[in-house]
Amino acid sequence: METLKALFTSKILYITLGSITLAGILFAVLLDFVIMPNYTNYNQGVTVPDVTKISLDEAEELLESYGLRHEILDRRAHSAYPANYIIDQAPSAKQLVKPNRKVYLTVNTAEIPQTVVPDVTSMHIRNAEIQLENNGLTVGTRSYESSRFRNTIIRQSVAPGDTVGRGTVVNLVVSDGLGTRTVDVPELVGKSLSEAQQLIMRAGLRVGEIRFEPSRELTPGTIISYSPNERRLTEGETLMLVVSERFDAREESETGAIIDDTTAVAPPDTLEIDNP
């Protein structure tokens, strides 16, 4: 007990603790204002020059003069540029970066580089797009069909394993997640076209081809029939609609004007002549 009391009342303990604290503060200040600024080139920056539309040799020389490094990220064929000219760069021109920063270059090539098309079927659409882009391909149109797993790829327009030019467009057919259950087909006959379209979509079905037929009895724009004419369909299936239109609209366009000839005069040789 006496030993502990002597320890805590000793001036040496407090001098030691104070020295350690002061040394820690001095080290933190030195780290913040001297060591780290020198290590990270704090308050120093280089404005990236524009090296696009010039040759690779010129770009290398220009970047080196700015104290920057470079790396060729990709080679693409572009008809607007001569061979070995810079198409794109990252970071872009006029950005402020640290000295010795690496600038990634995309260089034009006279020949279209080839790449192998990956198999993206059954992948999620986002993963499929990334996979195609990583292989230098362009994602084209996306169409949807009914299938069980939503947002997964059902088909691709270019077969997996084919060797094609980089930049080739690949169209994708994507699952909409429908088709796992059957739904009731709403009553459509006699409904207006707009009302029928809403009913079809609410039921989880799709509106397909719309055909028009003239009708004397029905108001124009009324559903006459639909196909397939079933009570229940698989969710996501498409319905073809037959819709009424004005009866005389098509008749006039097909037959033209109607001439009334009831007042036509008979030829002279058929008239009776009275003898005097």
Residue, then its C-alpha position, 0 to 999 in steps of 0.5 A: m500500500e505504501t509502495l502504491k502511494a509513493l508511486f502515485t505521489s512521485k514526480i517522476l511518474y507525472i514527468t514520464l506521463g507528460s513526456i509521453t503525451l507531449a511526444g504523441i502530440l508532436f508526432a501527430v503534428l509532424l505526421d499531419f503537416v510534414i510526413m503525410p503531405n510529402y508522401t501524398n504530394y499534398n497541395q500539389g496537382v497536375t492538370v491532365p492534358d487532352v491527348t485525344k485525337i493525337s497519335l499514341d507517340e505524341a500522347e506518351e510524350l505529352l503525358e511524360s512532360y506533365g509528369l504523368r504515366h499512361e497505360i493502354l486500356d483498350r484498342r478499338a476500331h473507329s473510322a473517324y480516327p487514323a490508326n494508333y490515334i487516341i480515341d478516349q482517355a481517363p481521367s478526362a482532360k482538365q481534371l486535377v490529379k496527383p503527380n505521377r498519376k496513371v492515365y488510361l488510354t483507348v487507342n484506335t486500331a486499323e483492324i477490328p479486334q476479335t472477341v468471343v461471345p460469352d454465354v449470358t443465358s440464365m444470368h441476371i440482366r445486370n450481370a449479363e450486361i457487365q459480362l458482355e461489356n467486359n468482352g467488348l460487346t455492345v448491349g442492344t435491345r431488350s425484349y421480354e417474354s414470360s418465364r419463371f425467373r424474373n430479369t434473367i436472360i432467356r436468349q441472346s441474339v449472338a450465339p455463345g462461343d462465336t468469335v465476332g468483332r469488338g463492339t458487335v451488338v448483342n440483343l437480349v430476351v429477358s424473363d418478365g417473371l410471369g408464366t408460373r400460374t394461370v389467370d382468369v381472362p376478363e370479360l372483354v366482348g362489348k367493352s371499349l378498346s381502352e377499357a379492355q386493354q386495362l382489364i387485360m393488363r390487370a389480369g397479368l396478360r398482354v395486348g397483342e395484335i388489334r384488328f378492325e372490322p366494320s360493324r353496323e350494330l356496335t359503336p366504333g372501338t368496341i371489342i367484337s372478339y378475342s383470341p385465344n378465346e379461353r376462360r383461363l390462360t397462363e400469366g403473361e400470354t398475349l391476346m389478339l383483339v378484334v375491334s369494331e369500326r364504322f361500317d361505312a368507313r370501309e365501304e366508301s373507301e372500297t366501292g367509291a361513290i354510289i351512282d343512282d341511275t333510276t332516272a336514266v333515259a332510255p335509248p331512242d330506238t326503244l321509244e314508241i313513235d306515234n304515227p300521225 
